[in-house]
Amino acid sequence: MPRTSTSPPGLGRDFWLYRLGQLASVIGDSCNKLALAWWILDETGSAATMATIVAPVTFVQLLLIPLFGPIGDRFSRKQVALLGDAWRLGTALLLGIMALRGYFNLPLIVVVSLLHGVGSALFMSVSQSIIPQLVSRENVEIAIQKDQAIMPLGTILGGVVGGGVVSWLGPAGALLIDAGTYFVATAATASIVAVTKVQSAESADRQLYSVRAWFQELKEGVRVVTSIPIELGVAVLAGLLNLAIAPLDISLAYFVKEAQNQPAWMLGLLETSMSVGAILGAMALGTVQRWVRRSTVVFIGLAASGVAIMVLPWARGVVLPSLMLLVFGMAVIAANIPLKSQTTLAMPDAFRSRAVSVRIFIGAIAAPAGIAVTGWLIATFGLEMTLVVSGGAVLALSFAVFLIPNYRVFFDADAAVTSRFYVEHYPAAFSGRGDEDSARNRGVMETHE
């Protein structure tokens, strides 16, 4: 029978403070992206110059996320998130002051942007693992639904705010507003009262946290992900899906300008359609799961997103392409939320930041390769064939979910069963070495009793 659910009680003050802060920072990031691009184009007239900033920042941020993972399992996740927010407040403020004073120094902008990426990686290393500490176990999935709606909402609002501010106050104004949003995020995170420190880390605090200890904990995180077939399966599947979907970003601009002969506002409309779809998908997921099993929702979501990409090249005009990308946004978020919520809840708290960070790294590392070959694919095979191959790959990969061991049992389980699933089915994954690791492993068991 399909799984049923009831409406959960409120998610609580701490969760909404956390999400309010991050909504503000997402809006600010959209302002930052637009303002930085406008500033560089004003000074250099070269769009290619943006690559000298975007490429290294993206690479460094992706590389640092798993390296910061052990910090979230050793120290208070609130404090780690707070440091990430405050760090980015400083770098955003510095960029704003440089633009305000008319000081354009490309190497310095690259350095500050890299430092900004360090703060983002630090925050992202705990951004998902902190959620189960802010809400009750039964509310983790609904909390992640709300969490996933924040990004597209912030992107939409940020595009509107950023465009208006850059037009009115110039890049400097938008960059200073970005700093202001991080001030809001820092204040909101600082106001969280929940205890976000892992219980098993209390005894570890009495020992000096050395590079050797950090490296050992990093290896533990990798071992946990690779020792649990569900974790490894979800991470590898996410990597392959991101590789397959990656061409869509670049293909959209080509689709609007070359294939459709539409103005630039059409590209903005299509990107907005994806974001609106993601918001609608997150809002509707709870209702859908009253009638459809969670495991089936994941499969249908992945399959539908692949079909939407395949159909896009033949969608003409304004309405049909927007509708396809609306469906794409809804389908992707419908699959993504259950994947995130179940794996996050099942991972013992003592390992959660490390495991999530490693999974994010595995899932995202292949995407740049997909982006890199998109131009060659379009030039060689044409836009239609590129999107058909991209969507067809996503559709084919949707069937791969059934290859994940215990797929239906795990993803259809309720919160109580899910929270104990990894510890009960894969206890060897959490077996430590030495007295300290054994103590931390005992903490894992105590957390899940």
Secondary structure, 3 states (H helix, E strand, C coil): CCCCCCCCCCCCHHHHHHHHHHHHHHHHHHHHHHHHHHHHHHHHCCHHHHHHHHHHHHHHHHHHHHHHHHHHHHCCHHHHHHHHHHHHHHHHHHHHHHHHCCCCCHHHHHHHHHHHHHHHHHHHHHHCCCHHHHCCHHHHHHHHHHHHHHHHHHHHHHHHHHHHHHHHHHHHHHHHHHHHHHHHHHHHHHCCCCCCCCCCHHHHCCCCCCHHHHHHHHHHHHHHHHHCHHHHHHHHHHHHHHHHHCHHHHHHHHHHHHHCCCCHHHHHHHHHHHHHHHHHHHHHHHHHCCCCCHHHHHHHHHHHHHHHHHHHHHCCCCHHHHHHHHHHHHHHHHHHHHHHHHHHHHCCHHHHHHHHHHHHHHHHCCHHHHHHHHHHHHHHHHHHHHHHHHHHHHHHHHHHHHHCCCHHHHHCCCHHHHHHHHHHHCHHHHCCCHHHHHHHHHHHHHHCC
